[in-house]
């Protein structure tokens, strides 16, 4: 809530208390507008937004262990830090894969879902015009190349940098 709105709400509450003490009745919007020098429309808007504030740590119900914050937290979502690490790791893997021969790189990207959903050996084979056994061989060959000590060392260094 903006500071100005909060200040106006405090002024309205103070005026409301004074009028209620003096007259013994709940003040009307026009009485509050006159007392605070605000328009009736402004008074109505501020009273509508004033509501009762509560903390996200307040328990829901009597003696409940559940808080408002528990209802708002999306347990299935990842943190921005995790997203950044995952994005960095993905970029590192893609840069390593791009160093493979074109066919092997394409098979790896499709098989492991770097270009959408992961595809089966058969789907990749149909797309490339080869058997699924040949696709399996290409994947195996590509993984062997990626496991080579020089590439593995570069990957470890890069992953350490983002961890």
ABEGO torsion letter per residue (X at the ends): XBAAAAAAAAAAAAAAAAAAAAAGBBBBAAAAAAAAGBBAAAAAAAAAAAEBBBBAABBBEBGBABBAAAAABBAABBBAAAAAAAAAAAAAAAAAAAABBAAAAAAAAAAAGABEBBBBAAAAAAAAGBBAAAAAAAAAAAAAAAABAAAAAAAAAAAAAAX
